[in-house]
Amino acid sequence: MRMTRRVDNVQFLPFLTTDVNNLSWLSYGTMKGDWTLIVVNAVGAVLQSLYILVYLHYCPRKHAVLLQTAALLGVLLLGFGYFWLLVADIEDRLQQLGLFCSVFTISMYLSPLADLAKIIQTKSTQSLSFSLTIATLLTAASWTLYGFRLRDPYIMVPNLPGILTSFIRLWLFWKYPQEQDRNYQLLQT
């Protein structure tokens, strides 16, 4: 984005869902007293918020991006209000918040596949990031193993779709390999 100063091939939804995901898991980690969850998700939330600001800076349709962000933050605030104010029992709160976090984690992992029809129709993976796909695979696998180690299904189970969607994206890269930049090819001839 910074180099091209455009967001043409960059999807916004993954940035937004990842930020909400980090904020949700930060709350879960705080409630559980798990410093791994707290530190990782605090750093993740700050970075994702910065990515959103950069996206917003280069996006020509700022109104739509701001509307999506406000809507998802509204859902997040309502959820937090519910968990912290209306659910009195700490164990119930932890279980319900774990389920809430799981739903956001699954949506975060599914969001890059929003353009699946477009990718198959155009036979182009230009809108996907190969390095992000590898990072997602490694991250999802790490969190799955961490959840397994803690015997925490709320951490383990929602990261399994991350592994699956990463393999789907890797298959798409194999099926529709990214071509070299056509402008570069024209300059070479």
N, CA and C of each residue as an Amber inpcrd file, in Angstrom:
protein
   567
   0.8310000  -1.1910000   0.0000000   0.0000000   0.0000000   0.0000000
   0.8730000   1.2520000   0.0000000   1.8860000   1.2410000   0.8470000
   2.6980000   2.4390000   0.9530000   3.4620000   2.7290000  -0.3220000
   3.9370000   1.6710000  -0.9780000   4.7180000   1.8690000  -2.1990000
   3.8470000   2.3440000  -3.3560000   2.6780000   1.7340000  -3.5220000
   1.7940000   2.0970000  -4.6400000   0.8680000   3.2590000  -4.3010000
   0.7300000   3.5370000  -2.9980000  -0.1790000   4.5820000  -2.5150000
  -1.6270000   4.3240000  -2.9270000  -1.9490000   3.0310000  -3.0610000
  -3.3140000   2.6200000  -3.4410000  -3.6780000   1.3510000  -2.6750000
  -4.9720000   1.1070000  -2.5930000  -5.4570000  -0.0870000  -1.9050000
  -6.2370000  -0.9890000  -2.8600000  -5.9770000  -0.8520000  -4.1570000
  -6.7490000  -1.5760000  -5.1680000  -6.8420000  -3.0800000  -4.9060000
  -5.7300000  -3.7280000  -4.6660000  -5.7110000  -5.1830000  -4.5180000
  -5.6280000  -5.6350000  -3.0660000  -5.8890000  -4.7310000  -2.1500000
  -5.7850000  -5.0490000  -0.7320000  -7.1870000  -5.0630000  -0.1310000
  -7.5220000  -6.1790000   0.4890000  -8.8360000  -6.3070000   1.1190000
  -8.8030000  -5.6560000   2.4980000  -9.8750000  -4.9700000   2.8700000
  -9.9500000  -4.3040000   4.1690000 -10.4470000  -5.2410000   5.2600000
 -11.3670000  -6.1290000   4.9240000 -12.0030000  -6.9900000   5.9240000
 -11.0080000  -7.7780000   6.7800000  -9.9360000  -8.3530000   6.2150000
  -8.9860000  -9.0590000   7.0850000  -8.3370000  -8.1630000   8.1410000
  -8.0310000  -6.9050000   7.8090000  -7.4600000  -5.9910000   8.7920000
  -8.4380000  -5.7650000   9.9380000  -9.6790000  -5.5170000   9.5810000
 -10.6950000  -5.2040000  10.5760000 -11.0130000  -6.4030000  11.4640000
 -11.2280000  -7.5630000  10.8620000 -11.5670000  -8.7420000  11.6690000
 -10.3940000  -9.1670000  12.5470000  -9.1650000  -8.9850000  12.0610000
  -8.0060000  -9.3330000  12.8790000  -7.8780000  -8.3910000  14.0670000
  -8.1680000  -7.1180000  13.8720000  -8.1100000  -6.1640000  14.9750000
  -9.1510000  -6.5120000  16.0390000 -10.3740000  -6.7760000  15.6160000
 -11.4250000  -7.1610000  16.5650000 -11.0570000  -8.4710000  17.2490000
 -10.4760000  -9.3760000  16.4970000 -10.0390000 -10.6490000  17.0490000
  -8.9860000 -10.4250000  18.1470000  -7.9890000  -9.5770000  17.8620000
  -6.9540000  -9.2920000  18.8620000  -7.5460000  -8.6610000  20.1150000
  -8.4460000  -7.7040000  19.9420000  -9.0630000  -7.0480000  21.0970000
  -9.8990000  -8.0240000  21.9220000 -10.5880000  -8.9420000  21.2510000
 -11.3960000  -9.9360000  21.9610000 -10.5110000 -10.8910000  22.7600000
  -9.4560000 -11.3990000  22.1170000  -8.5590000 -12.3190000  22.8120000
  -7.7750000 -11.6220000  23.9170000  -7.5120000 -10.3400000  23.7590000
  -6.8630000  -9.5680000  24.8200000  -7.7540000  -9.5670000  26.0620000
  -9.0370000  -9.3850000  25.8640000  -9.9850000  -9.4120000  26.9770000
 -10.0430000 -10.8060000  27.6090000 -10.0840000 -11.8350000  26.7690000
 -10.1120000 -13.2260000  27.2550000  -8.8460000 -13.5290000  28.0530000
  -7.6870000 -13.1240000  27.5090000  -6.4250000 -13.3600000  28.2010000
  -6.3510000 -12.6300000  29.5310000  -6.8910000 -11.4000000  29.5630000
  -6.9100000 -10.6170000  30.7940000  -7.7770000 -11.3040000  31.8470000
  -8.9460000 -11.7580000  31.4180000  -9.8580000 -12.4260000  32.3430000
  -9.2590000 -13.7400000  32.8600000  -8.5320000 -14.4210000  31.9940000
  -7.9490000 -15.7120000  32.3450000  -6.6050000 -15.5530000  33.0630000
  -5.9800000 -14.3840000  32.9270000  -4.6700000 -14.1640000  33.5370000
  -3.5480000 -14.8330000  32.7490000  -3.7250000 -14.9840000  31.4460000
  -2.7490000 -15.6420000  30.5700000  -1.9060000 -14.5730000  29.8790000
  -0.6490000 -14.4100000  30.3440000   0.2070000 -13.3500000  29.8290000
   0.5970000 -13.5570000  28.3780000   0.6300000 -14.7770000  27.9180000
   0.9150000 -15.0180000  26.4940000  -0.1860000 -14.4000000  25.6450000
  -1.4290000 -14.6670000  25.9960000  -2.5590000 -14.0840000  25.2670000
  -2.5720000 -12.5650000  25.3800000  -2.2690000 -12.0520000  26.5560000
  -2.3050000 -10.6020000  26.7720000  -1.2630000  -9.8960000  25.9090000
  -0.0160000 -10.3280000  25.9820000   1.0670000  -9.6400000  25.2720000
   0.8990000  -9.7650000  23.7610000   0.6810000 -10.9770000  23.2780000
   0.5620000 -11.1890000  21.8360000  -0.6010000 -10.3930000  21.2550000
  -1.7300000 -10.4010000  21.9250000  -2.8980000  -9.7220000  21.3780000
  -2.8760000  -8.2150000  21.5890000  -2.1840000  -7.7280000  22.6090000
  -2.0130000  -6.2820000  22.7670000  -1.1480000  -5.7440000  21.6240000
  -0.0480000  -6.4320000  21.3420000   0.8150000  -6.0240000  20.2240000
   0.0450000  -6.1390000  18.9060000  -0.6790000  -7.2320000  18.7280000
  -1.4650000  -7.4360000  17.5060000  -2.5200000  -6.3560000  17.3140000
  -3.1880000  -5.9670000  18.3880000  -4.2290000  -4.9360000  18.2890000
  -3.6300000  -3.5860000  17.8900000  -2.4840000  -3.2460000  18.4600000
  -1.8270000  -1.9830000  18.1010000  -1.4160000  -2.0080000  16.6330000
  -0.7790000  -3.0950000  16.1930000  -0.3380000  -3.1850000  14.7960000
  -1.5170000  -3.1570000  13.8300000  -2.5620000  -3.8990000  14.1250000
  -3.7230000  -3.9240000  13.2290000  -4.3970000  -2.5620000  13.1710000
  -4.4420000  -1.8630000  14.2880000  -5.0210000  -0.5150000  14.2890000
  -4.1940000   0.4150000  13.4030000  -2.8700000   0.2740000  13.4640000
  -2.0100000   1.0740000  12.5820000  -2.2430000   0.7180000  11.1150000
  -2.4000000  -0.5790000  10.8100000  -2.6840000  -1.0070000   9.4340000
  -3.9930000  -0.3900000   8.9470000  -4.9930000  -0.3740000   9.8230000
  -6.2870000   0.2150000   9.4530000  -6.1290000   1.7050000   9.1490000
  -5.3460000   2.4000000   9.9510000  -5.1280000   3.8300000   9.7120000
  -4.4000000   4.0640000   8.3870000  -3.4190000   3.2220000   8.0770000
  -2.7180000   3.3450000   6.7950000  -3.6720000   3.0520000   5.6460000
  -4.4810000   2.0110000   5.7910000  -5.4660000   1.6780000   4.7630000
  -6.4160000   2.8520000   4.5480000  -6.8910000   3.4030000   5.6550000
  -7.8170000   4.5370000   5.5790000  -7.1650000   5.7360000   4.8850000
  -5.8990000   5.9430000   5.1370000  -5.1840000   7.0610000   4.5190000
  -5.1650000   6.9480000   2.9920000  -4.9690000   5.7300000   2.4840000
  -4.8380000   5.5290000   1.0380000  -6.1500000   5.1520000   0.3470000
  -7.1800000   4.9000000   1.1180000  -8.4550000   4.4440000   0.5490000
  -9.2690000   5.6130000  -0.0050000  -9.7260000   5.4990000  -1.2670000
 -10.5480000   6.5820000  -1.8150000 -11.9820000   6.5710000  -1.2600000
 -12.4470000   5.4110000  -0.7970000 -13.8180000   5.2910000  -0.2690000
 -13.7860000   5.2460000   1.2580000 -13.4040000   6.3140000   1.8670000
 -13.2400000   6.3680000   3.3160000 -14.5510000   6.1420000   4.0680000
 -15.6550000   6.6210000   3.5160000 -16.9520000   6.4880000   4.1830000
 -17.3030000   5.0130000   4.4130000 -17.1410000   4.1840000   3.4020000
 -17.4670000   2.7550000   3.5230000 -16.5640000   2.0740000   4.5530000
 -15.2910000   2.4100000   4.5390000 -14.3430000   1.8140000   5.4830000
 -14.6790000   2.2450000   6.9120000 -14.9680000   3.5160000   7.0940000
 -15.3260000   4.0050000   8.4220000 -16.6310000   3.3900000   8.9200000
 -17.5820000   3.2020000   8.0260000 -18.8540000   2.5840000   8.3950000
 -18.6530000   1.1330000   8.8400000 -17.8570000   0.3680000   8.0970000
 -17.5640000  -1.0180000   8.4800000 -16.8560000  -1.0670000   9.8330000
 -15.8830000  -0.1770000  10.0090000 -15.1260000  -0.1430000  11.2550000
 -16.0390000   0.2050000  12.4320000 -16.8650000   1.2010000  12.2630000
 -17.7790000   1.6170000  13.3310000 -18.7740000   0.5030000  13.6680000
 -19.2890000  -0.1700000  12.6550000 -20.2480000  -1.2510000  12.8960000
 -19.6170000  -2.3920000  13.6960000 -18.4220000  -2.8070000  13.2900000
 -17.7770000  -3.9150000  13.9910000 -17.3140000  -3.5000000  15.3920000
 -16.8570000  -2.2780000  15.5440000 -16.4910000  -1.8040000  16.8830000
 -17.7240000  -1.6890000  17.7790000 -18.8680000  -1.3170000  17.1900000
 -20.1160000  -1.2840000  17.9490000 -20.4930000  -2.6630000  18.4620000
 -20.3730000  -3.6660000  17.6100000 -20.6420000  -5.0550000  18.0190000
 -19.6800000  -5.4670000  19.1270000 -18.4130000  -5.1040000  18.9660000
 -17.4000000  -5.4370000  19.9660000 -17.7150000  -4.7810000  21.3140000
 -18.0730000  -3.5030000  21.3010000 -18.3970000  -2.8010000  22.5470000
 -19.6520000  -3.3570000  23.2100000 -20.6540000  -3.7030000  22.4040000
 -21.8570000  -4.3300000  22.9640000 -21.5050000  -5.6710000  23.6090000
 -20.6680000  -6.4300000  22.9270000 -20.2370000  -7.7190000  23.4710000
 -19.4840000  -7.5630000  24.7790000 -18.5400000  -6.6370000  24.8120000
 -17.7890000  -6.4040000  26.0420000 -18.6990000  -5.9240000  27.1690000
 -19.6140000  -5.0120000  26.8340000 -20.5720000  -4.5500000  27.8370000
 -21.3810000  -5.7010000  28.4030000 -21.8180000  -6.5840000  27.5380000
 -22.5740000  -7.7600000  27.9810000 -21.7340000  -8.6200000  28.9210000
 -20.4980000  -8.9530000  28.4950000 -19.6740000  -9.8610000  29.2950000
 -19.2380000  -9.2680000  30.6250000 -18.8860000  -8.0000000  30.6230000
 -18.3530000  -7.4010000  31.8450000 -19.4450000  -6.8900000  32.7890000
 -20.6300000  -6.5520000  32.2620000 -21.6630000  -5.9690000  33.1170000
 -22.8190000  -6.9100000  33.4320000 -23.1680000  -7.7870000  32.4920000
 -24.3730000  -8.5960000  32.6840000 -24.1190000 -10.0510000  33.0680000
 -22.9350000 -10.5730000  32.8040000 -22.6380000 -11.9600000  33.1860000
 -21.8380000 -11.9170000  34.4830000 -22.4910000 -12.2640000  35.5850000
 -21.8860000 -12.1110000  36.9070000 -20.8540000 -13.1940000  37.2250000
 -21.1710000 -14.4350000  36.9000000 -20.2890000 -15.5510000  37.2350000
 -19.0590000 -15.5480000  36.3210000 -17.8720000 -15.5600000  36.9210000
 -16.6230000 -15.4580000  36.1610000 -16.4170000 -16.6440000  35.2190000
 -16.8150000 -17.8300000  35.6400000 -16.6590000 -19.0080000  34.7700000
 -17.5920000 -18.9310000  33.5630000 -18.8350000 -18.5080000  33.8090000
 -19.7720000 -18.3180000  32.6930000 -19.2510000 -17.2380000  31.7370000
 -18.7290000 -16.1660000  32.3100000 -18.1950000 -15.0700000  31.5150000
 -17.0270000 -15.5550000  30.6520000 -16.1410000 -16.3400000  31.2560000
 -14.9790000 -16.8500000  30.5280000 -15.4090000 -17.7790000  29.3920000
 -16.3890000 -18.6370000  29.6570000 -16.8740000 -19.5470000  28.6100000
 -17.5710000 -18.7970000  27.4860000 -18.4230000 -17.8520000  27.8350000
 -19.1420000 -17.0980000  26.8060000 -18.2000000 -16.1960000  26.0080000
 -17.2280000 -15.5890000  26.6910000 -16.2500000 -14.7650000  25.9930000
 -15.3690000 -15.6330000  25.1000000 -15.0300000 -16.8350000  25.5610000
 -14.2610000 -17.7680000  24.7370000 -15.0130000 -18.1260000  23.4610000
 -16.3130000 -18.3350000  23.5720000 -17.1330000 -18.6280000  22.3960000
 -17.1930000 -17.4120000  21.4690000 -17.3600000 -16.2260000  22.0280000
 -17.3740000 -14.9780000  21.2730000 -16.0530000 -14.8140000  20.5070000
 -14.9340000 -15.0340000  21.2010000 -13.6100000 -14.9410000  20.5610000
 -13.4570000 -15.9800000  19.4560000 -13.9680000 -17.1620000  19.6890000
 -13.8800000 -18.2310000  18.6910000 -14.5950000 -17.8420000  17.4020000
 -15.7700000 -17.2390000  17.5270000 -16.5270000 -16.8070000  16.3480000
 -15.7330000 -15.7600000  15.5640000 -15.1380000 -14.7940000  16.2610000
 -14.3460000 -13.7740000  15.5750000 -13.0830000 -14.3630000  14.9530000
 -12.4780000 -15.3450000  15.6140000 -11.2790000 -15.9760000  15.0460000
 -11.6280000 -16.6920000  13.7510000 -12.7250000 -17.4170000  13.7480000
 -13.1440000 -18.1170000  12.5340000 -13.4620000 -17.1170000  11.4270000
 -14.1450000 -16.0190000  11.7580000 -14.4470000 -15.0090000  10.7290000
 -13.1700000 -14.3690000  10.1980000 -12.1830000 -14.1720000  11.0670000
 -10.9080000 -13.6030000  10.6330000 -10.2310000 -14.5400000   9.6320000
 -10.2400000 -15.8240000   9.9180000  -9.5990000 -16.7800000   9.0200000
 -10.3700000 -16.9650000   7.7170000 -11.6800000 -16.7700000   7.7460000
 -12.4800000 -16.9270000   6.5290000 -12.5010000 -15.6650000   5.6730000
 -12.2050000 -14.5000000   6.2580000 -12.3320000 -13.2360000   5.5260000
 -11.4760000 -13.1380000   4.2580000 -10.2440000 -13.6750000   4.1990000
  -9.5020000 -13.5870000   2.9380000 -10.1420000 -14.3860000   1.8030000
 -11.0210000 -15.3070000   2.1480000 -11.6830000 -16.1040000   1.1130000
 -12.9210000 -15.4110000   0.5590000 -13.1680000 -14.1650000   1.0010000
 -14.3210000 -13.4110000   0.5060000 -14.2380000 -13.2050000  -1.0000000
 -13.0240000 -13.1300000  -1.5220000 -12.8210000 -12.9340000  -2.9620000
 -12.6000000 -14.2420000  -3.7140000 -12.9750000 -15.3560000  -3.1080000
 -12.7360000 -16.6660000  -3.7210000 -13.3410000 -16.7790000  -5.1150000
 -14.5790000 -16.3470000  -5.2900000 -15.2330000 -16.4160000  -6.6070000
 -14.4840000 -15.5730000  -7.6260000 -14.0490000 -14.3940000  -7.2010000
 -13.2960000 -13.5050000  -8.0980000 -11.9610000 -14.1360000  -8.4960000
 -11.2930000 -14.7660000  -7.5470000 -10.0060000 -15.4030000  -7.8220000
 -10.1760000 -16.5380000  -8.8250000 -11.2020000 -17.3490000  -8.6350000
 -11.4420000 -18.4740000  -9.5490000 -11.8970000 -17.9680000 -10.9150000
 -12.7450000 -16.9550000 -10.9310000 -13.2410000 -16.4090000 -12.1910000
 -12.1200000 -15.7650000 -13.0050000 -11.2730000 -14.9880000 -12.3540000
 -10.1810000 -14.3080000 -13.0670000  -8.9340000 -15.1700000 -13.1930000
  -8.9080000 -16.2930000 -12.4620000  -7.7410000 -17.1760000 -12.4300000
  -6.4840000 -16.4030000 -12.0340000  -6.6670000 -15.5080000 -11.0570000
  -5.5670000 -14.6680000 -10.6000000  -5.5700000 -14.5860000  -9.0780000
  -4.4070000 -14.7520000  -8.4840000  -4.2610000 -14.6460000  -7.0310000
  -3.6260000 -13.3050000  -6.6350000  -3.7630000 -12.3070000  -7.4870000
  -3.1720000 -11.0010000  -7.2130000  -3.7080000 -10.3800000  -5.9220000
  -4.9270000 -10.6860000  -5.5360000  -5.5090000 -10.0870000  -4.3360000
  -5.0980000 -10.8220000  -3.0590000  -4.3590000 -11.9250000  -3.2030000
  -3.8920000 -12.6730000  -2.0440000  -2.4080000 -12.4270000  -1.8150000
  -2.0020000 -12.4790000  -0.5760000  -0.5950000 -12.3310000  -0.2190000
  -0.0380000 -13.7040000   0.1400000   0.9980000 -14.1210000  -0.5870000
   1.5990000 -15.4210000  -0.3090000   2.2590000 -15.4220000   1.0760000
   3.0060000 -14.3630000   1.3840000   3.6900000 -14.3080000   2.6810000
   2.6860000 -14.2810000   3.8400000   1.5570000 -13.5900000   3.6590000
   0.5260000 -13.5640000   4.6940000  -0.1180000 -14.9450000   4.8470000
  -0.2500000 -15.6680000   3.7520000  -0.8070000 -17.0200000   3.8070000
   0.0990000 -17.9390000   4.6260000   1.4070000 -17.8520000   4.3900000
   2.3600000 -18.6650000   5.1580000   2.3300000 -18.2590000   6.6290000
   2.3170000 -16.9600000   6.8780000   2.2600000 -16.4760000   8.2650000
   0.9850000 -16.9510000   8.9650000  -0.1330000 -16.9150000   8.2390000
  -1.4060000 -17.3680000   8.8090000  -1.3500000 -18.8590000   9.1400000
  -0.7850000 -19.6440000   8.2500000  -0.6490000 -21.0840000   8.4980000
   0.1770000 -21.3380000   9.7530000   1.3080000 -20.6770000   9.8670000
   2.1740000 -20.8780000  11.0310000   1.5270000 -20.3740000  12.3160000
   0.8490000 -19.2340000  12.2320000   0.1780000 -18.6770000  13.4060000
  -0.9660000 -19.5720000  13.8730000  -1.7940000 -19.9970000  12.9290000
  -2.9310000 -20.8640000  13.2830000  -2.4410000 -22.1820000  13.8770000
  -1.3950000 -22.7370000  13.3040000  -0.8480000 -23.9900000  13.8360000
  -0.2860000 -23.7850000  15.2400000   0.4080000 -22.6580000  15.4550000
   0.9780000 -22.3680000  16.7770000  -0.1150000 -22.2080000  17.8340000
  -1.1610000 -21.4360000  17.5020000  -2.2480000 -21.2430000  18.4600000
  -3.0090000 -22.5430000  18.7090000  -3.1590000 -23.3640000  17.6800000
  -3.8190000 -24.6560000  17.8720000  -3.0280000 -25.5090000  18.8620000
  -1.7110000 -25.5620000  18.6890000  -0.8640000 -26.3390000  19.6050000
  -0.8770000 -25.7390000  21.0150000  -0.8790000 -24.4090000  21.1100000
  -0.9350000 -23.7570000  22.4170000  -2.2640000 -24.0880000  23.1150000
  -3.3610000 -24.0210000  22.3870000  -4.6630000 -24.3730000  22.9490000
  -4.7290000 -25.8280000  23.3770000  -4.1060000 -26.6950000  22.5790000
  -4.0530000 -28.1160000  22.9200000  -3.2480000 -28.3160000  24.2100000
  -2.1300000 -27.6000000  24.3100000  -1.2740000 -27.6980000  25.4960000
  -2.0210000 -27.2560000  26.7510000  -2.8160000 -26.1780000  26.6310000
  -3.5930000 -25.6750000  27.7780000  -4.9050000 -26.4240000  27.9830000
  -5.2380000 -27.2810000  27.0360000  -6.5450000 -27.9670000  27.0380000
  -7.6830000 -26.9420000  27.0190000  -7.4910000 -25.9090000  26.1940000
  -8.4730000 -24.8360000  26.0660000  -9.0990000 -24.9100000  24.6750000
 -10.3190000 -25.4440000  24.5920000 -10.9450000 -25.5950000  23.2680000
 -11.2290000 -24.2590000  22.5810000 -11.3650000 -23.1840000  23.3700000
 -11.6490000 -21.8780000  22.7790000 -10.4430000 -21.3220000  22.0290000
  -9.2540000 -21.7580000  22.3790000  -8.0510000 -21.3620000  21.6560000
  -7.7580000 -22.3660000  20.5380000  -7.9050000 -23.6450000  20.8420000
  -7.5290000 -24.7010000  19.8990000  -8.4740000 -24.7930000  18.7000000
  -9.7430000 -24.9530000  18.9230000 -10.7060000 -25.2590000  17.8610000
 -10.8420000 -24.1550000  16.8050000 -10.9690000 -22.8760000  17.1770000
 -11.1750000 -21.8630000  16.1290000  -9.9470000 -21.6250000  15.2460000
  -8.7900000 -22.1010000  15.6530000  -7.5960000 -21.9280000  14.8280000
  -7.4610000 -23.0230000  13.7800000  -8.2030000 -24.0970000  13.9210000
  -8.1870000 -25.1570000  12.8980000  -8.6550000 -24.6410000  11.5370000
  -9.7140000 -23.8050000  11.4540000 -10.0790000 -23.2390000  10.1470000
  -8.9730000 -22.3840000   9.5340000  -8.1320000 -21.7790000  10.3720000
  -7.0070000 -21.0080000   9.8650000  -6.0250000 -21.8850000   9.1080000
  -5.8140000 -23.0720000   9.6310000  -4.9400000 -24.0300000   8.9460000
  -5.5890000 -24.4460000   7.6320000  -6.8800000 -24.7680000   7.6860000
  -7.6020000 -25.2020000   6.4820000  -7.6360000 -24.1150000   5.4160000
  -7.9800000 -22.8830000   5.7960000  -8.0620000 -21.8110000   4.8020000
  -6.6870000 -21.4620000   4.2410000  -5.6440000 -21.6320000   5.0390000
  -4.2860000 -21.4060000   4.5270000  -3.9420000 -22.4250000   3.4510000
  -4.3300000 -23.6700000   3.6740000  -4.0800000 -24.6900000   2.6550000
  -4.9090000 -24.4280000   1.3920000  -6.1290000 -23.9220000   1.5690000
  -6.9460000 -23.5620000   0.3960000  -6.2540000 -22.4610000  -0.3920000
  -5.7560000 -21.4410000   0.3110000  -5.0560000 -20.3450000  -0.3810000
  -3.7640000 -20.8230000  -1.0350000  -3.0360000 -21.7240000  -0.3730000
  -1.8200000 -22.2800000  -0.9920000  -2.1710000 -23.0540000  -2.2540000
  -3.2830000 -23.7780000  -2.2190000  -3.7420000 -24.4960000  -3.4110000
  -4.0750000 -23.5060000  -4.5260000  -4.7050000 -22.3790000  -4.1680000
  -5.0150000 -21.3490000  -5.1680000  -3.7410000 -20.7750000  -5.7820000
  -2.7100000 -20.5730000  -4.9670000  -1.4340000 -20.0900000  -5.5090000
  -0.8210000 -21.1160000  -6.4630000  -0.9840000 -22.3970000  -6.1380000
  -0.4580000 -23.4500000  -7.0000000  -1.2650000 -23.5030000  -8.3040000
  -2.5860000 -23.4260000  -8.1720000  -3.4640000 -23.5280000  -9.3430000
  -3.3650000 -22.2980000 -10.2370000  -3.2960000 -21.1050000  -9.6420000
  -3.2270000 -19.8440000 -10.3850000  -1.9760000 -19.0690000  -9.9640000
  -0.8150000 -19.4820000 -10.4450000   0.4220000 -18.8000000 -10.0240000
   0.4200000 -17.3290000 -10.4310000   1.0060000 -16.5140000  -9.5550000
   1.0710000 -15.0840000  -9.8500000   2.0520000 -14.8560000 -10.9910000
   1.5910000 -14.0800000 -11.9740000   2.4310000 -13.7620000 -13.1150000
   3.3360000 -12.5980000 -12.7460000   4.4190000 -12.4540000 -13.5130000
   5.2670000 -11.2880000 -13.3040000   4.4790000 -10.0460000 -13.6790000
   4.8970000  -8.9430000 -13.1490000   4.2490000  -7.6680000 -13.4530000
   4.2970000  -7.4220000 -14.9580000   3.1400000  -7.2240000 -15.5640000
   3.0750000  -7.0540000 -17.0260000   3.8110000  -5.8030000 -17.4940000
   3.8030000  -4.7390000 -16.6890000   4.5340000  -3.5380000 -17.0740000
   6.0330000  -3.8200000 -17.1730000   6.5300000  -4.6480000 -16.2570000
   7.9300000  -5.0210000 -16.2880000   8.2350000  -5.8250000 -17.5640000
   7.3280000  -6.7410000 -17.9170000   7.5290000  -7.5480000 -19.1240000
   7.5300000  -6.6560000 -20.3660000   6.6690000  -5.6360000 -20.4010000
   6.6370000  -4.7440000 -21.5550000   7.9400000  -3.9590000 -21.6770000
   8.4970000  -3.5870000 -20.5420000   9.7590000  -2.8510000 -20.5800000
  10.9070000  -3.7270000 -21.0900000  10.8180000  -5.0140000 -20.8550000
  11.8770000  -5.9270000 -21.2670000  11.8850000  -6.1680000 -22.7690000
  10.7740000  -5.9870000 -23.4690000  10.7100000  -6.2660000 -24.9050000
  11.0970000  -5.0990000 -25.7500000
